[in-house]
Amino acid sequence: MKNRLFSVRSCGNRVSAGAGAALLLCGAALAQNQVVKPPVAQYWMDVATMSMAGMDEMPSMGGGLGGILGGMAGVPGMGGASFGATRGMMPGRWLDLAVVTQRKPAGTEAVQSIPSGQKMGPSLTLLPVVAQPRTQGERGPRDYTDTPERPKGRLLFYWGCSDTVLPGQPRILDFSTAGVQDFGKFMQGRAVIDRGAKADPGHSIWPNEKHRQNVPKEASLMGQHALSGEGLPESLRFAIGEQQDFMPRLGLTGAGGGASATSLSWQALPTARAYFLSAMSGSENEMVIWSSSDVPEPGWGLMDYASNANVDKWLQEKVLLAASKTQCAIPAGIFAKAQGAMVRGIAYGHELNLVHPPRPTDKRIPWEQEWVARVRVKSVAMLPLGEDGPQGSRSSSRSSKQAPDSQAREMKEEPSQKAEEEKSLLPGLPDVGKALKGLFGR
């Protein structure tokens, strides 16, 4: 007699084979489907350390370089931090905090008690984000009907740590002949959905309009943190250890350059899981990009926080550099046509995910989550590359290298012309914006 097989599509549907065996299987399946209730509150902490060669901290000036860099980071040149600075490139230590609770969908004023080692007082105040109504006459994304001008020039892409250009490189995209699919294929790269702190309506955030002090250089997050406020669970408290503390500065340095290879190096960071480097330069009608990946990955979406799982996956795919690496080379001559280039590097820290209370081992007991928390950590650095190689720091004043007649001509320039020049050129940075304008006909 043949063995009788049975299958169960779902408990309650028609069951083939013996009824007794099927009922036992249904009972086991129901016992495994534990009831899980979503958390009452969600909390996010984004931790970032930013550094730029020759600049230890944010310039304390309201205009000029401080204002321009502040705009890049979403941080005013004066007045302290603004939410979102962890996504910018302003030198210093930055925090973005956000919390949301189902009990107060419009947001709640929350107080986060912090350890004394953070050196920012006993607590930080998170305030609700208020939805901003669309003003009359404001144009939305679908309101724009202007046809953009077709870009000109080429985009060249190199990859890999090597003194020389590797076989099969570069990939070239000619803007004059490339179609939409060509653009999409060339620009395609790895990225993840944003999972961090956001200034969405209903979220309570720090920094905010009323509370925006800068994080001291010597600040440490290690210790106990707790949040309180209307609608927040009383149990919302957790500890931060060394792996989620501010990472040290990624001291990115370089040697060589120009017609020779550029040798990049950095000191290993004790809590880094992996590293990634990228560089970009621009000249008339041509842009060059490079990444440290062993495989062709431009890295558009990699210069940001990444989950532990993604870091492990990208390490296996040879996209990221291992935590033991402290050197990488940019191939000789790839930036020879440019007046300079910019190297960016990131050290990925350890992401922390917490949930309270822990999941019951008995699946018959519902899992009623009170809160979840996510802490993300990174250290990012920028290193300018001049025509003759890396520029550790470049003075904003060029008078020491100018002849007297050159200085005199500069003094006679119109104030508006001089201001525009200072606005468009950052000390030690290539004028990438100017190159982009050349490519896209602006």
C-alpha positions as CSV (number, residue, x, y, z in Angstrom):
1,M,0.0,0.0,0.0
2,K,1.3,3.4,-1.0
3,N,2.1,6.0,1.7
4,R,-0.8,8.5,1.9
5,L,0.5,12.1,1.5
6,F,-1.4,15.1,2.9
7,S,-1.1,18.9,2.4
8,V,-2.6,21.8,4.3
9,R,-3.0,25.1,2.6
10,S,-4.4,26.9,5.6
11,C,-6.4,25.9,8.6
12,G,-10.0,26.0,7.7
13,N,-9.5,25.2,4.0
14,R,-10.1,21.8,2.5
15,V,-7.7,19.2,3.8
16,S,-6.5,16.2,1.8
17,A,-5.5,13.0,3.6
18,G,-6.4,11.9,7.1
19,A,-8.5,14.4,9.1
20,G,-6.8,13.6,12.4
21,A,-3.3,14.3,11.1
22,A,-4.4,17.5,9.4
23,L,-6.0,18.8,12.6
24,L,-2.8,18.1,14.5
25,L,-0.9,20.1,11.9
26,C,-3.3,23.0,12.0
27,G,-3.0,23.2,15.8
28,A,0.8,23.3,15.6
29,A,0.7,26.0,12.9
30,L,-1.7,28.2,15.1
31,A,0.6,27.7,18.1
32,Q,3.5,29.1,16.1
33,N,1.7,32.2,14.8
34,Q,2.4,34.4,17.8
35,V,0.4,37.6,18.2
36,V,2.7,40.5,17.7
37,K,1.5,44.0,18.5
38,P,3.4,47.0,17.1
39,P,5.5,49.2,19.5
40,V,3.8,52.1,21.2
41,A,6.9,54.3,20.6
42,Q,9.8,54.3,18.2
43,Y,13.1,56.1,18.9
44,W,16.0,56.9,16.6
45,M,19.5,58.2,17.4
46,D,21.9,59.0,14.5
47,V,25.5,59.6,15.6
48,A,28.1,61.1,13.2
49,T,31.7,62.3,13.4
50,M,32.8,64.5,10.5
51,S,36.3,65.6,9.6
52,M,38.0,67.5,6.8
53,A,41.7,67.7,6.3
54,G,43.1,70.8,8.0
55,M,39.8,71.7,9.7
56,D,39.1,70.2,13.1
57,E,35.7,71.7,13.8
58,M,33.0,73.9,12.3
59,P,34.2,77.4,11.6
60,S,32.5,79.8,14.0
61,M,31.6,82.4,11.5
62,G,28.3,83.6,10.1
63,G,29.3,84.1,6.5
64,G,32.0,83.2,4.0
65,L,33.4,79.7,4.4
66,G,31.4,79.0,7.6
67,G,28.1,79.9,5.9
68,I,28.9,78.0,2.8
69,L,29.9,74.8,4.6
70,G,26.9,75.3,6.9
71,G,24.6,75.3,3.9
72,M,26.3,72.1,2.7
73,A,25.5,70.4,6.0
74,G,22.1,72.0,6.7
75,V,23.7,73.9,9.6
76,P,23.8,77.7,9.9
77,G,27.2,79.2,10.3
78,M,26.0,80.7,13.6
79,G,23.5,79.6,16.2
80,G,24.3,76.0,16.8
81,A,23.2,72.7,15.1
82,S,20.2,72.0,13.0
83,F,18.4,68.6,12.5
84,G,19.9,66.7,9.6
85,A,23.6,67.7,10.2
86,T,24.5,64.0,10.5
87,R,23.8,63.8,6.8
88,G,26.1,66.8,5.9
89,M,29.8,67.2,5.9
90,M,30.4,69.8,8.5
91,P,33.4,69.0,10.6
92,G,32.5,68.1,14.2
93,R,30.3,65.7,16.2
94,W,26.6,65.6,15.4
95,L,23.5,64.0,16.7
96,D,20.0,63.6,15.3
97,L,17.3,62.4,17.8
98,A,13.7,61.5,17.0
99,V,10.8,59.8,18.8
100,V,7.2,59.1,17.8
101,T,4.4,57.6,19.8
102,Q,1.0,56.1,18.8
103,R,-0.6,57.7,21.8
104,K,0.0,61.2,20.5
105,P,0.1,61.0,16.7
106,A,0.6,64.8,16.4
107,G,3.8,64.6,18.5
108,T,4.8,65.1,22.1
109,E,7.3,67.2,23.9
110,A,9.9,64.7,25.2
111,V,12.8,65.0,27.5
112,Q,15.8,62.7,27.1
113,S,18.0,62.4,30.1
114,I,21.7,61.9,29.2
115,P,24.9,60.8,30.9
116,S,27.1,63.4,32.4
117,G,29.9,62.4,30.0
118,Q,27.9,63.9,27.1
119,K,28.7,67.3,28.7
120,M,25.4,68.9,27.4
121,G,23.6,69.3,30.6
122,P,21.3,66.7,32.3
123,S,18.8,66.4,29.4
124,L,17.9,67.3,25.9
125,T,14.4,68.5,24.8
126,L,12.7,67.0,21.7
127,L,10.0,69.1,20.2
128,P,7.2,67.9,17.7
129,V,7.6,68.7,14.0
130,V,4.7,70.7,12.8
131,A,3.4,70.0,9.2
132,Q,4.0,73.0,7.0
133,P,1.1,73.8,4.7
134,R,1.9,74.4,1.1
135,T,1.9,78.1,0.4
136,Q,-0.1,79.5,-2.4
137,G,1.9,79.6,-5.6
138,E,4.4,77.1,-4.4
139,R,5.2,74.6,-7.2
140,G,5.2,70.9,-6.4
141,P,7.2,68.2,-8.2
142,R,4.5,67.7,-10.8
143,D,4.2,71.4,-11.6
144,Y,7.5,71.6,-13.4
145,T,7.0,71.2,-17.1
146,D,10.3,72.8,-18.3
147,T,12.3,70.4,-20.5
148,P,15.8,70.2,-19.1
149,E,18.7,71.0,-21.5
150,R,20.5,67.9,-22.6
151,P,23.9,67.7,-20.8
152,K,27.2,67.8,-22.6
153,G,30.4,66.0,-22.0
154,R,31.4,62.6,-20.6
155,L,31.4,60.8,-17.3
156,L,34.2,58.4,-16.6
157,F,34.1,55.8,-13.9
158,Y,37.0,53.9,-12.3
159,W,37.1,51.5,-9.4
160,G,39.4,49.5,-7.2
161,C,42.5,50.2,-5.0
162,S,45.3,50.1,-7.6
163,D,48.3,52.2,-8.6
164,T,47.4,51.8,-12.2
165,V,44.1,51.7,-14.2
166,L,42.8,48.1,-14.2
167,P,41.8,46.3,-17.4
168,G,38.3,47.1,-18.6
169,Q,38.3,50.6,-17.2
170,P,37.0,53.2,-17.3
171,R,33.3,52.9,-18.0
172,I,32.3,55.9,-20.1
173,L,29.0,57.6,-20.4
174,D,28.7,60.1,-23.3
175,F,25.9,62.5,-22.4
176,S,25.4,63.6,-26.0
177,T,24.4,60.1,-27.2
178,A,23.2,58.3,-24.0
179,G,19.6,57.4,-23.7
180,V,17.5,57.2,-20.5
181,Q,18.3,53.5,-20.1
182,D,22.0,54.2,-20.5
183,F,21.8,56.8,-17.7
184,G,19.9,54.4,-15.4
185,K,22.4,51.5,-16.0
186,F,25.4,53.7,-15.5
187,M,24.1,55.4,-12.3
188,Q,22.8,52.1,-10.8
189,G,24.4,51.2,-7.5
190,R,23.7,49.8,-4.0
191,A,21.7,51.7,-1.5
192,V,19.2,51.1,1.3
193,I,16.0,52.6,2.4
194,D,16.5,55.3,5.0
195,R,15.8,53.8,8.4
196,G,17.0,56.6,10.7
197,A,15.9,59.8,12.4
198,K,13.5,61.9,10.3
199,A,11.9,65.3,10.9
200,D,8.5,64.1,9.8
201,P,5.2,65.5,11.1
202,G,4.3,63.8,14.4
203,H,8.0,63.1,15.2
204,S,9.6,64.9,18.0
205,I,13.2,65.9,17.3
206,W,16.4,67.3,18.6
207,P,18.0,69.6,17.6
208,N,15.1,71.9,17.0
209,E,14.3,75.6,16.8
210,K,14.5,76.1,20.5
211,H,17.2,73.7,21.5
212,R,20.3,73.4,19.2
213,Q,23.5,73.4,21.1
214,N,26.6,71.9,19.5
215,V,28.0,68.7,20.7
216,P,31.4,69.2,22.5
217,K,34.5,67.6,21.0
218,E,35.0,65.6,24.2
219,A,31.4,64.4,24.5
220,S,30.7,60.7,25.1
221,L,27.3,59.0,24.8
222,M,28.3,56.1,27.0
223,G,25.9,55.5,29.9
224,Q,22.2,55.5,30.6
225,H,19.6,57.3,28.4
226,A,15.9,57.7,29.2
227,L,13.0,59.4,27.5
228,S,9.9,60.8,29.2
229,G,6.9,62.7,28.0
230,E,3.1,62.4,27.5
231,G,2.3,59.3,25.5
232,L,5.7,57.7,26.0
233,P,6.1,54.4,27.9
234,E,7.8,54.8,31.3
235,S,10.1,51.9,30.3
236,L,11.8,53.8,27.5
237,R,15.3,53.7,28.8
238,F,18.5,52.1,27.5
239,A,22.3,52.1,27.8
240,I,24.8,53.0,25.2
241,G,28.2,51.3,25.2
242,E,31.5,51.8,23.5
243,Q,30.4,50.5,20.1
244,Q,27.6,53.2,19.8
245,D,29.7,56.0,21.1
246,F,31.0,58.8,18.9
247,M,33.6,57.2,16.6
248,P,37.0,58.9,16.4
249,R,37.8,61.1,13.4
250,L,38.7,59.2,10.2
251,G,42.1,60.7,9.7
252,L,42.2,60.4,5.9
253,T,45.6,61.4,4.5
254,G,47.2,61.1,1.0
255,A,50.5,61.2,-0.8
256,G,51.4,61.4,-4.5
257,G,48.8,62.4,-7.1
258,G,48.9,64.2,-10.4
259,A,50.5,61.9,-12.9
260,S,51.4,59.4,-10.1
261,A,49.1,57.3,-8.1
262,T,47.5,58.8,-5.0
263,S,48.2,56.7,-1.9
264,L,45.4,57.1,0.7
265,S,45.9,56.0,4.3
266,W,44.1,56.2,7.6
267,Q,44.4,54.9,11.2
268,A,42.1,51.9,11.9
269,L,39.2,52.9,14.1
270,P,38.5,50.4,16.9
271,T,34.8,50.2,16.4
272,A,34.7,50.3,12.6
273,R,33.0,47.4,10.8
274,A,34.2,48.4,7.3
275,Y,35.4,51.4,5.1
276,F,34.4,52.8,1.7
277,L,36.1,55.6,-0.3
278,S,35.0,57.6,-3.3
279,A,36.4,60.5,-5.3
280,M,35.1,62.9,-7.8
281,S,36.7,65.6,-10.0
282,G,35.5,67.9,-12.8
283,S,37.0,69.6,-15.8
284,E,35.6,71.2,-18.8
285,N,32.9,68.9,-20.2
286,E,34.2,65.9,-18.3
287,M,33.7,64.4,-14.8
288,V,35.6,61.5,-13.3
289,I,34.4,59.3,-10.4
290,W,36.3,56.6,-8.6
291,S,35.4,54.2,-5.8
292,S,37.5,51.8,-3.7
293,S,35.2,48.9,-4.5
294,D,36.7,45.7,-6.0
295,V,33.6,45.5,-8.3
296,P,32.1,48.3,-10.4
297,E,30.1,50.1,-7.7
298,P,29.9,53.9,-8.0
299,G,28.8,54.2,-4.3
300,W,26.1,56.9,-4.8
301,G,24.2,55.4,-1.8
302,L,27.0,54.1,0.3
303,M,28.3,57.3,1.9
304,D,25.8,57.0,4.6
305,Y,24.6,54.8,7.5
306,A,24.3,51.1,6.7
307,S,22.8,48.3,8.7
308,N,25.0,45.5,10.1
309,A,23.5,43.1,7.7
310,N,24.2,45.3,4.7
311,V,27.8,45.9,5.8
312,D,28.4,42.2,6.1
313,K,26.8,41.5,2.7
314,W,28.8,44.3,1.0
315,L,32.0,43.0,2.6
316,Q,31.3,39.6,1.1
317,E,30.6,41.1,-2.3
318,K,34.0,43.0,-2.1
319,V,32.3,46.4,-2.3
320,L,33.6,47.6,1.1
321,L,37.1,47.5,2.5
322,A,37.6,45.3,5.6
323,A,38.1,46.8,9.0
324,S,41.7,45.7,8.9
325,K,42.5,47.8,5.9
326,T,44.3,51.1,6.3
327,Q,45.5,51.9,2.8
328,C,44.1,52.3,-0.7
329,A,45.5,53.8,-3.9
330,I,43.8,55.9,-6.6
331,P,45.1,55.0,-10.1
332,A,47.7,57.3,-11.5
333,G,46.5,60.0,-13.9
334,I,42.7,59.6,-13.7
335,F,42.3,63.1,-12.4
336,A,45.1,64.6,-14.5
337,K,42.8,66.9,-16.5
338,A,41.1,68.3,-13.4
339,Q,42.2,71.2,-11.3
340,G,41.5,69.1,-8.2
341,A,39.3,66.4,-6.8
342,M,37.6,65.5,-3.6
343,V,38.0,62.2,-1.7
344,R,35.3,61.1,0.7
345,G,35.7,58.2,3.1
346,I,33.3,56.6,5.6
347,A,33.9,54.2,8.5
348,Y,30.7,52.2,9.3
349,G,30.0,51.7,12.9
350,H,27.9,49.1,14.7
351,E,24.1,49.7,14.5
352,L,22.2,48.9,17.7
353,N,18.5,47.7,17.6
354,L,16.6,47.4,20.8
355,V,13.0,46.3,21.6
356,H,11.2,46.2,24.9
357,P,10.0,43.9,26.3
358,P,11.9,41.0,24.8
359,R,9.9,38.5,22.7
360,P,8.2,35.8,24.9
361,T,9.5,32.4,24.2
362,D,6.1,30.9,24.7
363,K,4.4,31.7,21.4
364,R,0.9,31.5,23.1
365,I,1.8,34.7,24.9
366,P,1.2,37.9,22.7
367,W,4.3,40.1,22.2
368,E,3.1,43.5,23.2
369,Q,6.0,45.8,22.3
370,E,6.3,49.0,24.3
371,W,9.1,50.6,22.4
372,V,11.9,50.0,19.8
373,A,15.1,52.0,19.4
374,R,17.7,52.2,16.7
375,V,21.2,53.8,17.1
376,R,23.4,54.3,14.0
377,V,27.0,55.4,14.0
378,K,29.5,56.5,11.3
379,S,32.6,58.5,10.9
380,V,33.1,60.4,7.6
381,A,36.1,62.4,6.2
382,M,36.9,64.6,3.2
383,L,40.3,65.1,1.7
384,P,40.8,67.6,-1.1
385,L,43.2,66.6,-3.9
386,G,44.9,69.5,-5.7
387,E,46.6,69.5,-9.1
388,D,49.8,68.3,-7.3
389,G,48.2,65.8,-4.9
390,P,46.5,65.9,-1.6
391,Q,45.9,69.2,0.1
392,G,46.0,68.8,3.9
393,S,44.9,72.4,4.3
394,R,44.9,75.3,2.0
395,S,44.8,78.8,3.2
396,S,41.8,80.9,2.0
397,S,44.3,83.7,1.4
398,R,46.5,83.4,-1.6
399,S,48.5,86.6,-1.0
400,S,51.6,84.8,0.1
401,K,51.9,83.3,-3.4
402,Q,50.9,86.3,-5.4
403,A,53.1,88.9,-6.9
404,P,52.5,92.6,-5.8
405,D,50.9,93.5,-9.2
406,S,48.5,90.5,-8.9
407,Q,47.5,91.6,-5.4
408,A,46.9,95.1,-6.7
409,R,44.7,93.8,-9.5
410,E,42.7,91.7,-7.0
411,M,42.1,94.8,-4.7
412,K,40.7,96.6,-7.7
413,E,38.0,93.9,-8.5
414,E,34.4,94.9,-8.0
415,P,33.2,93.9,-4.6
416,S,30.4,91.8,-6.1
417,Q,32.8,89.9,-8.3
418,K,35.1,89.2,-5.4
419,A,32.2,88.0,-3.2
420,E,31.0,85.7,-5.9
421,E,34.5,84.2,-6.3
422,E,34.8,83.5,-2.6
423,K,31.3,82.0,-2.6
424,S,32.0,79.6,-5.4
425,L,35.4,78.4,-4.2
426,L,36.0,76.7,-0.9
427,P,39.6,76.6,0.3
428,G,41.2,73.4,-0.8
429,L,38.2,72.1,-2.6
430,P,37.9,71.7,-6.4
431,D,35.2,73.7,-8.0
432,V,32.9,70.7,-8.7
433,G,29.9,72.9,-8.9
434,K,31.4,74.8,-11.8
435,A,32.2,71.5,-13.6
436,L,28.7,70.3,-13.1
437,K,27.4,73.5,-14.7
438,G,29.6,72.9,-17.6
439,L,28.3,69.4,-18.1
440,F,24.7,70.3,-17.9
441,G,24.9,73.5,-19.8
442,R,24.0,75.8,-17.0
